[in-house]
């Protein structure tokens, strides 16, 4: 189970560090053209804030558990990633981007599994 969790944490970290770096550095039009259509109606400060928090989250899902310093941050980060996916899926559904909805739901399931199991391992 531990190997599965570390694999899921690594995949979540990769997805969110990529998304975070892109949102932190790219223009809205480029993001939309790359498939990150959820930012189409957001202001640049909000897009940048989301990008920074996603990038920090990529660190937070791995590092605390790995070095056993404030390990509660790992399942907390995973819970936040799940919340992001809960908010993202309806946006993509309204845009009829069903592939993106499927991707959001897959990330949601991964994040929920990590959160539930890692929270359980804290005690």
Secondary structure as GFF3:
##gff-version 3
##sequence-region A 1 123
A	DSSP	alpha_helix	2	25	.	.	.	ID=ss1
A	DSSP	alpha_helix	28	33	.	.	.	ID=ss2
A	DSSP	three_ten_helix	37	39	.	.	.	ID=ss3
A	DSSP	alpha_helix	44	60	.	.	.	ID=ss4
A	DSSP	alpha_helix	63	67	.	.	.	ID=ss5
A	DSSP	alpha_helix	72	94	.	.	.	ID=ss6
A	DSSP	alpha_helix	98	121	.	.	.	ID=ss7
###
